[in-house]
Amino acid sequence: MPIRETFGDAGAALKKASVALESSCRNLDLVPFLSLAGIKTLSGGRLDGSISVTDSLVHPLVSLKGRINRLSVSSFTIPSVDCDMVIDRDRFSADGTLNVSPAHGGSFHGSVPLEPARFLYSLDRSRPVEFELDLSEGDLAALSGVTDLVADGTGRYAGRFGVTGTIASPHFNGNLELNDAGFRLSGMEEKYSQVNASVIIEDTLVTIAKFNGREGKRGTIGCAGTIALKGWKPVEYRVACDANEFVIASLADILAIVSGNVSIGTRIEGGRALPVVTGSCRVRESEVYYDLGSFSASPEAGTLDLPSYIAAIDLAIPGNTWIRTPDARVELQGNVTLYHDEKGTYLRGELNLVRGWYNVYGNKFSITSGKLQFVYAGSFRPVVDIEAETRDPEGRRIYLTLQWHQDDLEPRLTLRHEDPGYSETDIWKMLGGGVVTTQGAGANWDARGTAQNLAANYIERVLNSQM
């Protein structure tokens, strides 16, 4: 008998086969049963209850009743769900209670259309879908046990979310309310308090009708706007945010207090709607300790094929922004623009070194003038000109110049004494610095190594503090 005919007979027999299974279960993995309906967005989930599988083996009728523990979707894990689910030949239906915490939950019901596949089912993208979840007012503290996006929370929240239309063209409705809420996002140090917010979902438009609150001791933040949806994805952003005395504490080795306004718009790139962040901020106060020993002397363009967002934010730094390390204390002043695009993240603009000092082998050099010019797209490497001075044991001035210009692969350092009789090697020995010996030239001060060391231990901190 030909092989094709043999498999054809087996397939025909399988279509005629039937099944009848009734069972109670404990800690049953639900993933194989959800896959019967082509549902792949849910993961985890263990059922304590009963299960029934009847009728055709190829297109069975499935019923599950009981409590599902630890059901996950995206970044959320629901502690438990009490539900009644049915998979029939044309629809997946479910209703029950979603338990956010032992003391708070919300009711849900809905159905998703199915169509028979060659084996089991697949989602029908053209017939109506319906789903509704209603969460009564509850304690925001419970959310930290549901999602790893929130580290801790206080205050009250309530919400409702619904979906109609079809899978191919969904229509959303619902709302989220926060009342006197406080929270901190995971991985972030900023603490928000007294937050009152109202977010409304109507068809294909998400409206941030209200979002205002406090951050830190004196900071305030507000936000309003809309996000347009097409299908399940955002296609247009129109959001405006303002902050006053906002404490930025989540950037490594940077603490800053800023005020300003930021708008979020839209740019289409590669068929995707990218959020475009623009605006201006004034840095009232900032302290920086940043050390990046792997910083490259030569600028290199970024390699982002398609960034997740576009940004151009003007930063006004009138002063009181300090580099603070065991070896340096330098105040910055100027105006720069922070960019993020396909070239990477980089600065354009100019910063002046207003005052400060830097220790070189125990000698405190006072900054007399300095300038950082950010001219490279796709790199934080600046053009550098710095002048500093100290005094020798007899009170005479020693001058230090550090330069790192646009075409220089390495920084250049020079020393001079107010008494022209001293060579750079003499000055360097006077400061306690190292020397190198070259054949036929005797001992000379290590200008190149010192310049590279200064660039690594000081200029890099200045540079990276603006990230």
N, C-alpha and C positions, 0 to 999 in steps of 0.2 A: 504494500500500500504506500502511495507517495506520502512524504513527510507533511506537505502542506495540507493534504486531506486529513491526516491524523490529527494535526493541531486544530483544524476546522471542526472536526467532530468533538474535540475536547472543549473548545470554546462554546459550541452549541450546548453541550451538556452542562457547562458551568452556568450558562444563562438560565437554565431550567432548574438549577439546584436551589434549595431553600434552606433556611436556618431558623432555629427556635431556641433562644437562649434567655433564661431568666436567672439572675444571680444577685446576691448581695455582695458588697465589696468593701474593703477597707484599704486606704492608701493606694488606690488604683491610679496609675498614670493616665491622664486624659489626652495626651498629645495624639496617640493613634486614633482616638475617636473623633477629635476635632478635625483631624486630617481627612476624615470621611466626608466632611462638608467643605473641604478645600480651605479651611481657616488656618492660616499660618501666622497671623499676627499675635496670637496668644501662645504663651509658653508656660512650662511648669504646670502646676495644678494637680492635686491628688484628691480623688473622690472617696468620701465615706458615705455610702448609701446603697442604691440599687441600680442595676442596669438591665435593659432588655434589648435584644437584637432578634428581630423576626423577619419573616417573609423572604424575599429574594436574597441570595448570597451576593449577587452583583450589585443590586440596589436595595439594601436592607432598610427596614424601619428601625430606628434607634431611639430609645428613651433612657434618660439618665435623671435620677432624683437623689437629692441629698446635699451634703456640704462639700464644697470644693475648697481646699486649703492651699494658700500660697500660689494664686493664679497671677501670672505676670503679663504685662503688655507694655512695651517700650521701657521707660524708666520707672514704672509703677508696679508694685507687687501688692495685691489685695490680700490681707490676712485670711479672710474667708468669705465665701459666697454661698448662701443658701439658695438653691435653684431647682427648677424643673425644666429640662431641655429635651427637645424632640427633633429628630432628623427624619423627615419623611421624603417622599419622592420629589417634591418641588420646593421645600422650604425648611430652613432651620429656625426654630422658635425657642425662645427662652424667657423666663420671668422669674423674679425672686428678689432677694435682698443682698445688697453689697455691704459687707461689714467693714467699715474703715477702722473701727476700734470696738472693744467690747461694749462701749456705751453709746456708739454712734454708727448709723448706717443709712443707706438710701435704697429706695425701691427702684427696680428696673423692669422693663419688658420690651420685647422687640422680636423682629423676624427678618431673616435674610433669604432672598430667593435662591433656589438651587436649580440646576439642570442636570439630568443624568449624563454622566461621562461614560466612556467605554467600560470603565470599572469604577464603581462608587459615584461621586458627584463632583461638580465644579460650581463655582459661583456664577449666577446669572446676572450679568451686568446691565440688563435692559429693563427688567421688571422692578416694581416698587420695593423699596427697603424701608423699614421703620424701626426706630430705636429711641427709647427715652429713659434717662436716668435722672432721678430727683433726689438730691442730697439736702436734707433739712439742716438747719443751723447746727454747727458742731464746733468743737474745740480744735483750733489750728495746730495745737501741740501734737495731735494724733497723726498729722501728715508725715512727720519724721519717721514713723513706722511704716509708711506706705511707699515713700519715694526717697531715693538717695539724693534728690535735688535740694531738699530742705534739711538743714542740720538741726534746727530747733525752731519752735514757733509758739506764739501766744495769741490770744484774741479769738474772735469768732469768724466763721466763714459759712457760706451756704452757696449752693449752685444747682443748676439744672442744665442738662445737655440732651439735645435730640437730633436725630437724623431722619430725613425723608428723601424723596426723589429716588434715584437709582444709584448703584455703585459707580457707574460711569459718570453720572452727573448728580452728585449729592447736594442736598440743601440742609443747612445746619440752623439750629435755633437753640437758644439757651442764655444763661447768664451766670456770672460769678460775682459774689459780693464778699468783701473783706471789711470787717468792722473792728476798729481799734486794734489792729493786728500788729504783731511784732514777729520778725523772723530774721534768720541768717541763712543764706544759701550755702550749700556745701562747697568747701574749698575756698570760701570767701571770708574776709574778716569784717566787712561792712555789716553793721547791725541796724536794721530798720525798725522803727517803732511808730505807734500812733498812725498806722496806715489805714486809710479808708479808700476803698476802690470799688468800682463798678464796671464790669466788662459785659457787653451785650453782644450776642451772636444772632444775626438776622440774615438768613439765607446765605449769601456769599460775602457778607461783610461782618468783620469783627470790629466793634467800636469800643475803644477805651474811653468810656464816658467820664470817668473820674479815677485818678490815682494820685494821691498826695499823702505825704507822711514826713517823718523825721528820720535823720540818719546821724549817728553820733550824738554829741552833746548839744550842738547848736545847728547842725545841718538840716536843710529841708530839701525835698525833692517833689516834683510834680510831673505828670505825664498825661497826654491826651492825644487822640488821633484814631485812625482807622487802618485796618489791614484787609485788603480785598482778596478773596479766594477764588480759585478756579479748580474744580474738582477737589482734591485733598491738599492742594498746595497754595501758598501765598503767591500772588502775582503783582500786588501793588502795596507799597507802604506809604502812609502819610501820618507820621507820628512826630510830635514835638515834645521835648523834655527840657525842664529847667531845674537847675540845682543851685543851692546857695550854701556856702560853707560846708560843702560835701567832703567828707574825709575818705580819701582813697588809701586803703591799707592792705589790699590784696596783692599788689605788685611786689615781687620779691625785692627786699632791701630798699623800698621806697615808701615814704609816708608823706602825703600831700593833702592840703586843704584847697579846694577849687570851687569856683562859682562860674556859671555860664549857661549857655543854651545850646542844645543839640537837636537837629532835625534828622529824621530818617525818611528818605525817599526811595526811588526805585530806578534801577538800570537793567536793561535786558542784555544778557551776555550768554551766547551759546544756547539760546532758547530757555535760559533760566532767569528768573527775576531775582536780582541781587539787591539786598538793602544797601543804600548809600547813606553814610553817616557824615553829616557836615555840621559845622557850628564853630563856636569860639568859647574858650574858657580862660579865666584869669586865675593864675596860681598865686594864692595869697601867701602861702607858706609851704615849704617842702624841705624835707631832710632825706639825704640819699647816702646809702653805703652800698656800692656796687663794685664787684670785682670779677672781671671776665678775662681770665688769662689767655683764652683761645682767640681773642679778637684779632682779626686779620688786618695787616697794615695796608693791603691793597683793596680798594673797593671792588665788590663783585655784585653784579645785578642779581635780582631775585629770580626765582624759577617757578613762581606760582602760575600754572596754566590757567586756572580759573579760581580766584579767591572766593571765599564764602561771603565776603562783604567788601564794600568799597568805603574808604574813609578819607576825609580831609578836614582836620580840626585845627583851627588856629589856637595857639597857646601863647598868651601874654604873660611874661614873667618879669614883673617890675622890680624884683629883688626878694630878699629873704628866702631864697632857695639855696640851700647849702649842701655842699659835699662834705660829709663828716666821716673821717676815718682816723685810725690811730696816727697816720702820717700826714693828714691833710685836713684843712678846713677852708673851703673856697666858696664865695658867694657868686651866684650867676644872675644875669639880668639880660633880657632881650625878648625877641619874638621869633617863634618858629611855627611851622605847620607840620603836624603829624599826618603822614599818609599811609594808607594801606591799599594796595591794588595788585595788579598782576606782576609788578616788579618786587613786591614784598612789602615790608614795613620800614619806613625811613622818615627822616626829617629833612626839611628845607628851611633855611633861614639862618639867623645869626644870634649867637649868645656871647655876651661880654663877661669876662671874669672881673668882677668889680673890686674885690679885695680878698684877702685870705693869706694862707701860708702853706708851705709844704716842706717836710723834713727830708734832707738828703744827708745820710750818714750823721744824723744828730744835729745838723745845721739847719736852722729854721730860715727858709727863704720866704720873704714876703712878696706876694704878688703885687706888682706895680701896674701892670696892664696885661690884657689877654683877650683873645678873640677866638671863637669857634665858629667857622662858617660851614654849614651843611649844604653841599652843592651836588652831591652824588645821589641820583635816583636809585633806589633799591639798596642803599647802604647807610649805616649810621656813622661811617668814617668821615670826620670833619677835616677841613683845612684848619691848621692850628698855628697860632702865633702867640707866644707867652713870654712875658718879661718878668723876672723876679730878681730880688737882691737880698744879700745878707751882709754881715760884717765879719772881718777877720778878728783875731784876738786883740789887735791894736785899734779896732774901731773903724778900719777903712772898709769901703764898700767892695763887695764882690758881686758881679752881675751875671745872671744866667739867662740865656735865650734858648727857648725850645721852639722849633719850627717843624711843621709837617705839611708841606704844601701839596697842591693838587697832583703834581707829577712825581712826587717823592714816593719811593717804595718804602722808605724807612724814615723815622723822625731824625732830625739833626739838632744837636745840642752844642752850644758854645759857651765858654766862660771867659770873663775878662775882669781885670782888677783896676781899681781907680788909679793905682800906681802902674804905669805902663811897663815897668821893669819886670813884671811877672809873666811867665809863660802860662799857657793853659795847664801844662803838666805841673808846674809849681803850684798853681792855684788848687788843682785837684788833690795834690798831696797835702796841702794846707787844710783841705776839707776832710781829709781822711779817706779819700776814695782810692779805688784800685788803679793799677797801672798795667800796661801790657808792654812787652818787649818785642821789638821787631828787629830783624837781623840788620846790622849796620846802622841802626837808628837810635839805639839805646832805649831808655824807658820813656814811654809816652802815656798820657792819661787815656783811659778807655772811654772816649767820647761816644763811640757807636753803641757799646754795651750799656752805658749809662743812659743814653737817650732812649734806647729800647726799654730799659727798666722803668724809666719815668713814664713812658707812654703806657706800659702795661699796668703800672700801679697807680697812675693818676689820671691821665687823659682818658683811659678806658672807663674809669668811674664817672668822669664828667659826661662822657659820651653816652654810656648806657643808662645814666640817671634820667635821661630824657625819653626812654622807651615807654 
